[in-house]
Amino acid sequence: MDNAAWGALALALTVLIGVVTWGRARTRGPRTLVRGAGIALLPIAAYLTHTLKLIGRISSAVADWATGFVFSPVVWVGIVIAAVGAALIFGARWVPGSAKVIKPAKATKATKDTQAKAVTATGSSTEDDELTALLRKHGIS
């Protein structure tokens, strides 16, 4: 479409919205008239800022994509395969025996006693000793 066609489209949309606004404003009041007048100016503004062409190109691209999407058997095969894949992924939770839980071994009394003796024998760990020495070096006790 050339520039004159876009201008005619913008003018037609403005007039159409203006007529609808005038009819609705007679029954609903002045607030509807003011709001409708603002909306009626948008097509002319879109034409002057070349946004109307952009909207036309985007609409054409979406329509081409949608018709290719709807009428292509390859696309529908892809959709079916994606649905089967999603069903397998999310349906795996109901398959029995799908995961085994490994429980940690229980600590026996002997291992607890050994750990307690090791802590009491060393007093505090070496990390605590290093931290205490560092604090004393800086005069913090």
VENVEN-V234061 format. One record per residue. N is the residue number from 0. RES is the residue in one small letter. SS is DSSP state (helix for helix, strand for strand, loop for the rest). PHI is phi in whole degrees, 0 to 359 (999 if undefined). OMEGA is omega in radians with two decimals (* if undefined). Layout:
n = [N,N]
res = [RES,RES]
ss = [SS,SS]
phi = [PHI,PHI]
omega = [OMEGA,OMEGA]
This chain:
n = [0,1,2,3,4,5,6,7,8,9,10,11,12,13,14,15,16,17,18,19,20,21,22,23,24,25,26,27,28,29,30,31,32,33,34,35,36,37,38,39,40,41,42,43,44,45,46,47,48,49,50,51,52,53,54,55,56,57,58,59,60,61,62,63,64,65,66,67,68,69,70,71,72,73,74,75,76,77,78,79,80,81,82,83,84,85,86,87,88,89,90,91,92,93,94,95,96,97,98,99,100,101,102,103,104,105,106,107,108,109,110,111,112,113,114,115,116,117,118,119,120,121,122,123,124,125,126,127,128,129,130,131,132,133,134,135,136,137,138,139,140]
res = [m,d,n,a,a,w,g,a,l,a,l,a,l,t,v,l,i,g,v,v,t,w,g,r,a,r,t,r,g,p,r,t,l,v,r,g,a,g,i,a,l,l,p,i,a,a,y,l,t,h,t,l,k,l,i,g,r,i,s,s,a,v,a,d,w,a,t,g,f,v,f,s,p,v,v,w,v,g,i,v,i,a,a,v,g,a,a,l,i,f,g,a,r,w,v,p,g,s,a,k,v,i,k,p,a,k,a,t,k,a,t,k,d,t,q,a,k,a,v,t,a,t,g,s,s,t,e,d,d,e,l,t,a,l,l,r,k,h,g,i,s]
ss = [loop,loop,helix,helix,helix,helix,helix,helix,helix,helix,helix,helix,helix,helix,helix,helix,helix,helix,helix,helix,helix,helix,helix,helix,helix,helix,helix,helix,loop,helix,helix,helix,helix,helix,helix,helix,helix,helix,helix,helix,helix,helix,helix,helix,helix,helix,helix,helix,loop,loop,helix,helix,helix,helix,helix,helix,helix,helix,helix,helix,helix,helix,helix,helix,helix,helix,helix,helix,helix,helix,helix,loop,helix,helix,helix,helix,helix,helix,helix,helix,helix,helix,helix,helix,helix,helix,helix,helix,helix,helix,helix,helix,helix,helix,loop,loop,loop,loop,loop,loop,loop,loop,loop,loop,loop,loop,loop,loop,helix,helix,helix,helix,helix,helix,helix,helix,helix,helix,helix,helix,helix,helix,loop,loop,loop,helix,helix,helix,helix,helix,helix,helix,helix,helix,helix,helix,helix,loop,loop,loop,loop]
phi = [999,267,296,293,293,295,295,294,297,296,295,297,295,297,295,299,295,297,294,297,296,298,294,286,290,294,258,250,110,291,298,295,296,294,297,294,296,297,292,294,281,298,298,295,297,295,294,292,263,63,284,296,296,299,298,296,294,296,297,295,295,295,294,297,297,294,292,294,289,287,262,260,293,296,296,292,296,298,295,295,296,296,294,295,299,296,295,291,296,278,275,295,291,264,281,291,70,282,212,253,264,263,270,291,292,285,284,274,294,294,290,294,295,297,294,294,295,294,290,288,290,273,81,245,286,293,295,295,297,295,295,297,295,294,296,295,298,266,80,252,240]
omega = [3.11,-3.04,-3.14,3.14,3.10,3.11,3.11,3.10,-3.14,3.13,3.13,3.11,3.13,3.14,-3.14,3.13,3.11,3.13,3.11,3.13,-3.13,3.13,3.14,-3.10,3.13,-3.13,-3.03,3.05,-3.03,3.13,3.10,3.12,-3.12,3.13,3.13,3.09,3.08,3.13,3.14,3.13,-3.09,3.11,3.10,3.10,3.12,3.10,-3.08,3.12,-3.14,3.09,3.13,3.07,3.13,3.11,3.10,3.13,3.13,3.13,3.12,3.14,3.12,3.12,3.09,3.13,-3.09,3.13,3.06,3.14,-3.04,-3.01,-3.13,3.12,3.13,3.12,-3.13,3.05,3.09,3.12,3.12,3.13,3.10,3.12,3.11,3.11,3.12,3.11,3.12,-3.13,-3.07,3.12,-3.11,-3.12,-3.14,3.10,-3.10,3.10,-3.08,3.13,3.08,3.12,3.12,-3.13,3.10,-3.14,3.13,3.11,3.12,-3.12,-3.13,3.14,3.09,3.12,3.14,3.13,-3.14,3.12,-3.13,-3.14,-3.12,-3.13,-3.11,-3.10,3.06,-3.09,-3.11,3.11,3.10,3.11,3.13,3.12,3.11,3.13,3.13,3.11,3.12,-3.14,3.13,3.07,3.12,3.14,*]
